């Protein structure tokens, strides 16, 4: 299936009825009044219809219930078992209502009654088009998610639900890589049904764009993504933008997306914004150095000498020097993560730290997730590395429902502001690591999850109480500068677009 217009889907239709007059009438109505539906085959009985469907792979089948050789219900069951993506509309006489009811229970989208009345058919087809459009949107999201998570998708599925011949792809990540161990699962992000391109994010700090070539016209993908970046980027954060400067064929989608995530892991560097054209990736080989066992062993040996002498001041200087060197070398995040984990494990063994390994891993992830510079990362990790020495001096005053209640109150009163974890921690005079721990303890969520939740609840309240507000106004009132990004977050949180929620 290809596009009839620039952004207008054309759905392939098979019409099956043993009355040739009915088939012709349906085809005339579709051709004259429903340009979004194209008849690709007709049949006079159920077995012929099954053969036509197998050959033409339609999006929609309009089938009479009472047909020779195989009736309409049998046809729907057979096709649905072979090709679950095919949709059905049943055509019946009034006396077949029980069959219609069974068909609806089996997943048929709608039904038409004989004799066919054009006005009734147009109303039905409008309803069917909306249902098919929603179905295709959800199927594209499923496929995109599978591809991004490294799962296999049949090429025919991609061709069916991504109808354009050529695409651009780009991956925009704000700050560090996604968490991999945290129990607080971040909600996945999808584009809205009204967006021409497809969007997927493993959390709300990431967006993968799959954009039809026709959409950009003469505009470059880099220019387009830079505008997206400017609208959505939080002040003080860093971004990793990976893109293909040239359009590629639809059959290459799977491999291209896989490469985008590979290079994100390879190149993401704490505190360092970059935009990389993967069409020139041959120049990027070697950007992810293997952990240097000699370098790390030397660092750990030096730390061991200071630890034996209880010279923790020198040990801290040793680590500070290493982080400064890694920043200068622009070591990728995964490299620094590996080194930091080695340091943490060493210090745990030396000091007999009783913090659970799971909690330590959560704190390590938080440090990388929220850090916007190597300096901030080092500060956050310092709290984790030397917890045994500092014993969290802020704990007596901070670890209480009253103290955390003040934090919640501040967030509620400043929802339209950026509200970074760093600024919040500085305001309440505790470390970012400790602030993250408080959110896990008192809410069971990460800081980002909690903030997103209260922003979305406030947005819902505004929609209920101020139906005259535009979506962009609501977005700004709850802290989002880009209404499209806000719409994706809102959809991830509620399962509805802001427009659908307002229409309720």
HELIX and SHEET records of a PDB file:
HELIX    1   1 UNK A   20  UNK A   33  1                                  14    
HELIX    2   2 UNK A   46  UNK A   56  1                                  11    
HELIX    3   3 UNK A   72  UNK A   82  1                                  11    
HELIX    4   4 UNK A   94  UNK A   96  5                                   3    
HELIX    5   5 UNK A   97  UNK A  105  1                                   9    
HELIX    6   6 UNK A  118  UNK A  148  1                                  31    
HELIX    7   7 UNK A  155  UNK A  161  1                                   7    
HELIX    8   8 UNK A  213  UNK A  216  1                                   4    
HELIX    9   9 UNK A  221  UNK A  232  1                                  12    
HELIX   10  10 UNK A  250  UNK A  252  5                                   3    
HELIX   11  11 UNK A  253  UNK A  267  1                                  15    
HELIX   12  12 UNK A  278  UNK A  284  5                                   7    
HELIX   13  13 UNK A  293  UNK A  308  1                                  16    
HELIX   14  14 UNK A  312  UNK A  329  1                                  18    
HELIX   15  15 UNK A  333  UNK A  351  1                                  19    
HELIX   16  16 UNK A  357  UNK A  370  1                                  14    
HELIX   17  17 UNK A  374  UNK A  385  1                                  12    
HELIX   18  18 UNK A  387  UNK A  390  1                                   4    
HELIX   19  19 UNK A  395  UNK A  398  1                                   4    
HELIX   20  20 UNK A  401  UNK A  413  1                                  13    
HELIX   21  21 UNK A  421  UNK A  427  1                                   7    
HELIX   22  22 UNK A  432  UNK A  443  1                                  12    
HELIX   23  23 UNK A  447  UNK A  465  1                                  19    
HELIX   24  24 UNK A  471  UNK A  477  1                                   7    
HELIX   25  25 UNK A  483  UNK A  494  1                                  12    
HELIX   26  26 UNK A  498  UNK A  503  1                                   6    
SHEET    1   A 5 UNK A  37  UNK A  43  0                                        
SHEET    2   A 5 UNK A  11  UNK A  16  1                                        
SHEET    3   A 5 UNK A  60  UNK A  64  1                                        
SHEET    4   A 5 UNK A  87  UNK A  92  1                                        
SHEET    5   A 5 UNK A 110  UNK A 113  1                                        
SHEET    1   B 6 UNK A 189  UNK A 190  0                                        
SHEET    2   B 6 UNK A 198  UNK A 201 -1                                        
SHEET    3   B 6 UNK A 206  UNK A 212 -1                                        
SHEET    4   B 6 UNK A 166  UNK A 174 -1                                        
SHEET    5   B 6 UNK A 239  UNK A 243 -1                                        
SHEET    6   B 6 UNK A 274  UNK A 277  1                                        
SHEET    1   C 5 UNK A 189  UNK A 190  0                                        
SHEET    2   C 5 UNK A 198  UNK A 201 -1                                        
SHEET    3   C 5 UNK A 206  UNK A 212 -1                                        
SHEET    4   C 5 UNK A 166  UNK A 174 -1                                        
SHEET    5   C 5 UNK A 248  UNK A 249 -1                                        
END                                                                             
